[in-house]
Amino acid sequence: MSEWKDVNPGGLVGLFLGALLVGSGIPGEGLCAGAEQVEDHKQGTQAVPPTNQPTDSSETAGQSKSAAVQSENLDTAGVPEALESDSPATDLELQPEVMLEAPVRASARPWRFAESFTPLRELAPTPVPTADPADGAEPSIFNVPTDLNHKVERHIRFFNVAIRDRFEEWLTRLNHYKPLVDRILSEFDLPSDLVFLSLVESGFNPHAYSRARATGPWQFMRSTAKLYGLRVDDYVDERRDPIKSTVAAARYLRDLHDLFGTWPLAMAAYNAGEGKVLRALQKTQADSFWEIAQTRHLRRETREYVTRILAASMIAKNPDRYGFSQAQSDLHEFEEVVVRRPILLQDLAKVTGVSSHEFRRLNPELRRGVTPPDDAEYHLKVPVGTKATIEPLLDRVPSWKVSTSAGTGGQDRGGSPEWYRVRVGDSLWTIARRFRLSVQDLRARNNLTSRRIKPGDLLAIGP
């Protein structure tokens, strides 16, 4: 049996079949040619030259055309006449027009869910914008490496698909404040693209409040706000003031840029704090934000921060490209009147006929809906064109006085309490029910954007 070890079984089968064909009178030429072709195909697949080595172009072309003729012979049903020509294989030319007219086989049909994963037309990869100084354009402050463009595209898709409705509200609100912010940034000689930092931080919502207790359109923490001159107390929170908070943000960003030297590092420090960015640079011995963004020394939110701002800026600058409307928003305009005693905005609205909602919208820094009692003069913002009407009526507005019962939980013996100090176990629902108010009315009186209250808070209840 050892002499059979080197015998190829396939060869024996071929000889056996050949003998049968010869005995039956059928020419065996076609079978031999087919066998040789199969052997050549196997050898070709096993000995494909590396891509960096030269190959004979004429031989390659001949093999590809032979393969085309072979596939034609296997199935010619329904194939256009151009592919059924009797011309030699070397003369066969496949025209693109003919190939498009060929019927699609069942096996070649696209996966039925493929369209769900096809990128939207407006989301086609776009190069990160860079300004040419020769054109007089403002240079880009992001300096995103080209190998990180996929992150920018991912954030664009998130804004454009996942939170599209919310982002459209952000754009509308930004257009309301953008001319004002641009003017402030220009006065501080800062890049105008920094306005999009507030778009990512809060959607430029004056009442935005984070889990870390950062507040306002620029999301200032209390300590940082006071460091940059913003007033934060029981009656006034200037972190919510669009103008004063923007001035403070401009000063803070200017200081961060002076400290780090680049805008990506300055923006990362704005998000995480300068201490964390300095420690990350020291531990990694890096010089740029993009180097430390590849490490675990920064939170994921901070690592993605700059690319997210860039993605938001690309949509805000070209809303039509991404399918967002360019509806014109009313600009943030107002007049000011000087109030020399504490008054409730609700009382002012009753006397002047101006909506109390409009007073609250223009003065989001007033936490209790009342001008601060300790200020000898307070500049209250009023709608454009109403100053001349409101000023003569200020004397008719009743003065507001702090209830002496506020410290005892708001239980006033002589009448309805004006203020209530929150106790342990209180909620907006229980407080509203106690004083026969709705939760919505209680939140509106106190400019509350959430249902969170804590013991010691002072809530306006009446009159």
Buried (B, 14 or more C-beta within 10 A) or exposed (E): EEEEEEEEEEEEEBEEEBEEBEEEEEEBEEBEEEBEEEEEEEEEEEEEEEEEEEEEEEEEEEBEBBEBBEEBEEEEEEBEEBBEEEEEBEEBEEEEEBEEEBEEEEEEEEEEEEEEEEEEEBBEEBEBBEEEEEEEEEEBBBBBEEEBBEBBBEBBBBBBEEEEEEBBEBBBBBBBBBEBBBEBBEEBEBBBBBBBBBBBBBBBBBBBBEEEEBBBBBBBBBEBBBEBEBBBEEBBBBBBBBBBBBBBBBBBBBBBBEEBEBBBBBBBBBBBBBEBBBBBBEEBEBEBBBEBBEEEBBEEEBBBBBBBBBBBBBBBEEBEBBBBEEEEBEEBEBBEBEBEBBBBBBBBBBBBEBEBEBBBBBBBBBBBBBBBBEBEEBEBBBBEEBBEEBBEBBEEBEEBEEBEBBEEBBEBEEEEBBBBBBEEEBEBEEBBEBBEBEBEEBBBBBBBBEEEBEEEBBBBBBE
